[in-house]
Amino acid sequence: MSFRPILLLQSEFKLFGGAHCLALLVTVCLAIGLTRFARSKPDEKILKRVRYTMAGLLVMAVALDPILTLRRYGMGEVGWGLVVDSSLPLYLCDVVSVFLAYALVTKSQRVTEIGYLWGCAGTVQGLITPTVCFDWKSIEFYIFFLQHGGVPVAAVFLVWGLKIVPKKGAWVRALYWSWGYMAIVMTINWMIGKNYGFLNGLPEVNTLFSYMGPYPLCLITLQVVAFILYFILLKIAPKEGGES
């Protein structure tokens, strides 16, 4: 049984409405501001607090999704059904949030690398065509944009601000990471009868997926678009030891 339509019936969010555009503007401003701050060579203790705070906010946003679903719909069959249906941390945006939180704490180059590519190539799509179902009057709106805005902000902060840059072979490694994610989540979807990552069918709401062709052709289109974006993102990323 799918509980997703119950949630969609209560949708108030307006694509490119005032609240959406403001969220996009705040995301861009934070990315620029935090990157400039990191490059200004601040006190390391202050920078560490910023990194840890960003990491904590990303993890909190992921953790709050099922909690807020249960808060709104109760602990009964509908609430837990919606959690299983759409609030498990299996979307790419959830996974990359955890990856980037880890990278912010540890400064891991490999995790930063894939977090940058997934975050800027994938999560940004979630900012442009969100699947959030509530407008600014609901806390779910803020948690959604905290996560989906926080991911590209963290990615840019790590790569351009802290200069933890992708290294040779990053594009090939990103392919393997992406195929691994797809294989794992598609298997889980098949086991529980869901559609996390929109990998087992088209989404029920209008997103960029809607323009990638019928299922399963859309998965091929998705990979072509993603791998081209990875290539572009690696080309524009600062190089090791460079000043860009």
N, C-alpha and C positions, 0 to 999 in steps of 0.2 A: 504493500500500500504506500502511495506517495502522499506526503503531507505538504509538499511545496506549494500547490495551488492555494491552500488556505492562507499562506503567507503572502502570496502575490496579490490576493484580493484586497489586502490592506495597504498596498503600495501608495505612497504619497510623493515619492521622489520624482523630480522633473529634470530630465536630461538637459544640461546646459542652462538650467534655471539659475537664479541668483546665488543660491546656496552652493550649487555645484561649481559655478565659476569662481566663487570666493575660495572654495576649498582648493581648486587648481592654483589660484594665485598664491595662496598661503604656502602650498607645497613648493612652488618655484622660489618664492622668497626665502623660505627656510633652507632650501638646498644651496642657494647662493650665499646666504648669510653664514651658515655653519661652515661651508667650505672656505670662505674668506677668513673666518675666525681660525680654523685649523691651520691655514697657511700663514697666519700672522705670527706663528711661533709663540703661542700662549704658554703660561706655566703648565708643566706636565701634569700636576695634580688637578688643576682645573680641567684640562683636556680629558683626563681620565674620568672625572665626574661626568662630563658631557657624554663620553662614550658609553659609560655604564647606564646613564639615564636613558639614552636612546635605545640601548639594548633592552632595558627593563620595560620601556613603553611598547616595543615591538612584541615582546613575549606576552605582556599583559593584554594587548589587543587580540592576539590569537586565543588566549585562554578565556577571554570574556565572551567570545562569540557564542559558545554553547550555554554559558551561564546566563546571558541576556535572553537567549531563546527560551530557556526554562522559566526565567523571571516573567516573561511576557505571556507565555502560553501554559505555564503550570507544569507540575511534575508528573502529570498523568500521561496517557497514551499519546495525546496530540503533541505535548511538549517534547517528550523523548523521541517521538516519531520525527519531529522537525530537526532535532539534534542529529539523529542518524541520517536524515535526508539531506541536510545541507550545512551542518555546523561542525562536522568532524574536521580536524586539521589536515586535510588531504589535498586541498587546492594548492596550486603552485605558489600562490601568494602567501599561504600559511607556511609552506616549507621554506620559502626564501626568507620569510620574516625570521624564522628560527636560525637559519644559516647566517643571516646578517647580524643578528643579535650575538651569535657566537663569535663572528668576525670582529664585532665592535669590542668585545671583551678580550679576545686573545690576539687580535691583529693577524690572524692566519691569512697568509697570502692566497692559498688555494681556495679557501672558503670565500674570501673576499672576491676572488676572480669569478666564481660561478654566481655568487650573490649579485655582483654587478651586472652580469649578462642576463640572468633571469629577472632581476629586478627592473632593469631599464627596458628590456625587450618584452617582458611579460606583464609585470604588475602595472606598468604605465597604461597598458590597454584597459586594465580595471579602473583606472582613474578617468579615462576618456569615456568609456561606456560602462559605468558601474552597474553591478547587479544588486546594489543596496536597495532595500524596499521601504525605507523610511526617510522623510525629509528632516530638516534641521531641528525640528521640535522634539525629536527622539534621540536618546543617547546612542542608539545603534548607528545613526548617521555619523557621529563623531568617532566612534570606535572603528567604523569602516574606513574613514579617511585617515585616521591615525595610523592604521596599518598600511593601507594602499598608498598613502602619501609618504608615510615613514620609510617604506622600503626604498623608493628611488632616492629619497633624501639621504638615507644611510649609505646607499651604494655610491652616490656622488661624493659624499663626505669622505668615505674610505679611500676611494680611488684618486679623486682630485685634491682632496684636503690633506689626507694623511699620506698620500703617494704610495699606497699599497697597490701596485699596478699589476695588470695581467702580464704573464710571462709567455715566452715562446711555447707554442703548442696549446694555447688556451682554447682556440677554436675547436680543435679535435677533442679536447677534454670536455668542452661544453656539450658536444654531440653525445658523448658517452653518458654524461650526467643526465642529459635530457631524455635519452632513450631509456635509461634506468628508471627515471621517475615515471615515464609513461608506462613502462611494463609493470611496475609495482602497483600503480594506482589503477590501471585498467584491470589488473587481476583482482584487486580489492573490490572495485566496482562490480565486477562479474560475480564475486562471492556474495556481496550484500545487496545486489540489485539496485545500485545507485549510479550517479553520473558525475562524480567528482572530477574536476579539471575539464569537464565537458569532453572526456576522452572516449566515452561509450555511446555518445549520441549528441545531437545539437542541443544547446541550452533552450529553456522554455521562454527566456526573455531575449530581446534584441541586443546583441553584442556584435563585435567584429567577426565572431564565429559565423554569424548569419550570412556573411558575404564570402565565405570560403568554400561554398559548394555543399552538396548533400553529403551526408555521412555514408561511408567512411572517407570519401574523397577529401573532405575538409581536413583530415589528419595529415594528409600529404601536403596540402596547401599550408597548413599551420607550420609544419616543419620547414618548408621552403622559406616562408616568411621569417620564421624565428632564426634560421641559420644565416640568412642574409643580414638580419638585424645584428646578430652576434658579430658578423664580419665588420659591419659599419662601426659598431660600438668599440671593437678592438682597434680599429683604425684611428678613431678619434681620441682614444684613451691616452693619457700621458705615458711616455716611455720611461723605462727604468733609468734613473739618473738624469732625466730631462727636466726642463723647467716649464713645460706646457701645462 
